[in-house]
Amino acid sequence: MELHGIGASPLRKEDWPLLRGEGTFIADFKRPGMVHALVVRSPFAHARFRHIDGSAALQARGVIDLITAAELPDRGRPIPTRMFKDEAANRFLQKPLADGEVRYSGEPVALLIAESRYLAEDAAELLSIDYEPLEVVLDPDAGTVAGHLVVERGNIEAAFAQADEVIKEEFRIQRHAATPLETRGLVAEFDAGAQTLTVWGAAKIPHVNRRILAQLLGWEESRIRLVELHVGGGFGARGEFYPEDFLIPFGAMRVGRPVAWIEDREESLRAMNHSREQVHRVELALKADGTFLGLKDTFVNNTGAYVRTHGMTVPGLSISMLPGPYAWPAYRGEYHSVLTNKTPCGTYRSPGRFEVNFVRERLIDIAANRLGIDKVEIRRRNFIHEFPHDTGTLFDEHPVVYDSGDYSLLLDKALEAFDYSGLKRWRAQRSPDGFKRGLGIAFFVEKAGPAEREYARVELTDSGDVTVYTGTVSLGQGMETTLAQVCSTHLGLPFERVTVKHGDTAVIPEGMGSFGSRAAMMGGAAVMGAAVKLRRRLLERAAEELEAAPDDLVLTVDGIAVRGAPSRSVPLPSMSVEDRFVCELLGFPYGIHVAAVEVDTGTGAVGVHRYAVAYDIGRAINPVIVRGQIAGGFAQGLGGVLLEEFAFDANGQPLAASFMDYLLPTSEEVPDIDMLITEDAPSPHNPLGVKGAGEGGTAAVGGAIANAVADALGVEVTQLPLSPKRITELASA
Amino acid sequence: MKPAPFDYDDPRSVDEAIGLLARYGDECKVLAGGQSLVPLMNFRLARPGRLVDINGIESLGQVKVENGRLLLGAMVRHAQVERSNDIAARWPLLHDAIVWVGHSQIRNRGTVGGSVAHADPAAELPCALAALDAKFHVLSRRGPRVLRWDQIFVSEFTTSLAPDELLTAIEVPPQDPSTGVAFVEFARRHGDFALGGAAVSITLARNGTCSDVAVALLSAGPRPVRAEEAERRLKGGQVDEAAIKQASAAAVQGLHPTSDLHGSREYRVKLLQVMTERALTKAVHLATRRAA
């Protein structure tokens, strides 16, 4: 048995059941007497209705209950925001069911519970709802403002007054979203005797959602248990508190039987959070030598029909992360987050950063073209060099202060590792197929954490088995393995003997969950704290019994012995230690994406010849898992650049309502990529030095590919996605 | 995404199947590989009252060659065509087209008869069969019929099959071994329905002139399109770069492909011209090598 400590890459603990088909995802989970719920959704993007006639549906075979807003406490209480709260936006919160007016196609209007999903779908066709269609607003510039913020730092007017060159441009990012391959699902069961609720299918933030559910029901939290099963991807969207997270438990209480709801793909694409849709009007002031003087951005964030749990997270992150790795004497950012008749929005992997990295890195290339300065050089010339660096912006209430970094060093290493000069030579050669070649580079700063605190408990049995209880959860990213490695390293017992438990609010007293690249950083630091404490206590106690100094003792699964005198030993006791890691500060990993592309102007296809990601994450606990995170993140970024788009017709009907039209990249579309993971700038804010590695693969794909395509075609790209139609238009411009 | 209620029959013979079709007519839908019908039913966009499942009819699953003609039973899976060395050698265009159909899982289940009967103008097989001048054998209680491609394909998702008729086999005439063929298409992702594509079959005489040519276009209109004007211009002449460019421009004259989320009409017309040009170039290259 090996330690498999920090820096090693043991096989993932979570893979054994998954690879053998023994995982339990929510659709695999059954309870005796379980019945099935169907969320009846609005077919209109905006309509008024007065009456839902359910008499025929209630008579249909197998139908048990029909729930409309009239049946909900207070006709449905609004689902609160949990982050980036904005008091003014609270009047736009979503309620579990529409009450008289629907505001997007797919909005829940009723819950039907039947013996099977088939029968529920049959019965739903018998519902009669007197919709009167209303005017539909889709254009973000015409939307009602739900949130508005201005951030200003330095003298922006003076900066622009002394500029030799001002670059002004409008950029658009299309609406796309996380679309995890496992759709959402819940099974809820009410115990009438104990007056308790259990909900399976929790993800991302079980403890937070338990609190919200308790609040909406007017209950004590202790009466509710949320349980996480295997989760097939989250990426920000899955696990937030949605209308169904109230409706399914509520339905289970009404019918007195366990109720299952498995979201199908068609509803998932309309119901789960969308993201990314922004329009930026941005200006960059520079000196003739390429020195940045000021950056001004006014952007509109189309948040859809309601303000959901994430409140102003995406525009808030956009405004605070737009400055990126560069030193700006002056910065002014302003957003309007607006309501339209589209699916409400939330986060998607690298929220706000995917968008602004595209905007900023594209803008810098335009400036470099205008001034005739090398694209690498203009970036290097403007890097931040002093750390910590206060950007003067906020992440929620937390100041955005870059904790550590050496941007020039990473740039040097990346250019060398990826043979940038070789890529430039490739770029200069003619393609044998007549394709146009382009090279693009984009720099980014990511963010990790904080969500303030995290819980861990490490339990040792007298047989040497170790169980780690964590307040973070697994969305498939490998956190069980990672936390076991941290525990193994700091406790000093083998990785194989460590089991990680998570996601059950009955077993774990508190937790903030997994999002924002926080699990390794916050969860890891908490596990480390508990493991260090447990080891100290074990050794101190043994030291007393053995009359030796703790430093002279050796801890193994067989017991604790005096070094060099194995006969002087004591068996392992059973012992449990808790710890909480508290940190108000964020980690700021950073990196570079390099893209070499070939554009077929005949078809509009963009072929990725080579793609490379350099990423400094402070410390890699499990390098293979980190590489997997970067590869997967890149695939999603590439989808967002080339393929994925939630388009709507003029009536607000979604045009991408299945995976036939919502185009996810498959293994055929995603090339292997080169990676360079460095550990030159550990975070000073946590004892592991980790910064989180979940989102850097996605962060700058828009910037890098768009820059490469612009380089290939010799025209400025200002809009995503780079669809074949758009490419052929750009090529003939 | 669960289908509306339906009745289900699984006949074991063609005779039993056409008996059911004769009895229930319009109410029925024939279930072959189910790769298009089942998703449509799950979306409740198709709501047949009765499915006649022909998967149990063994005689429909055979690939035969008779008098040099290829006979594909309606239930022959795409994968059978793809893996047949005989087809790859003697009907290479069919092989080249079939590998573009969806993904391997879809080709394992999807059938040649299902693809024809579904009549999706973006489907590869109908386009290739149009280029190959295939014939379609149809049977009902009223008797057999043999249809040409331009008789069976009517418009989007519409064939001339009557409700009581079953497509039983597809017949492909022999190919001149010196023919050069190419099937090219462009989709946003591998395996998606193409935004545009072209199937070309060209035979060159000893003096290098074109003795025979077929150009069929994919996703170019409501049904497969034969670019007759392009064929006319190419026949009898030298097929050089200029001739290919002219023919490709002629091929897309008057086309009205449908605009959708993934490509406007203008984009698709331009793409079809590029596809025709690339398919002709490739096919001529092969034909020149074969003629030499």
Contacts between the chains, C-beta under 8 A, distances in Angstrom:
chain1	res1	chain2	res2	distance
A	117	B	2	5.7
A	118	B	2	4.5
A	118	B	3	7.9
A	121	B	2	4.8
A	121	B	4	8.0
A	121	B	44	7.7
A	122	B	4	6.8
A	122	B	5	6.7
A	125	B	4	7.9
A	264	B	1	4.2
A	265	B	1	6.9
A	266	B	1	5.5
A	266	B	43	6.9
A	602	B	271	7.7
A	602	B	274	3.9
A	602	B	278	7.5
A	603	B	186	4.4
A	603	B	271	6.1
A	603	B	274	6.3
A	604	B	267	7.4
A	604	B	271	7.8
A	605	B	186	6.9
A	643	B	188	6.3
A	643	B	189	6.8
A	645	B	261	7.8
A	647	B	261	5.5
A	655	B	261	4.8
A	656	B	261	6.7
A	658	B	39	7.9
A	658	B	43	7.6
A	660	B	192	7.7
A	660	B	193	8.0
A	661	B	261	5.8
A	661	B	262	7.6
A	663	B	188	5.6
A	663	B	189	5.7
A	663	B	192	7.3
A	665	B	189	7.2
A	666	B	189	6.1
A	666	B	190	6.8
A	666	B	191	7.4
A	668	B	189	6.7
A	668	B	190	3.7
A	668	B	191	7.1
A	669	B	189	5.6
A	669	B	190	6.9
A	723	B	188	7.5
A	723	B	262	7.3
A	724	B	186	7.4
A	724	B	188	6.6
A	724	B	195	6.9
A	724	B	262	7.7
A	724	B	263	6.7
A	724	B	267	7.0
A	724	B	271	7.6
A	725	B	262	7.6
A	725	B	263	5.4
A	725	B	264	6.1
A	725	B	267	4.6
A	728	B	267	6.0
A	728	B	270	6.6
A	728	B	271	7.9
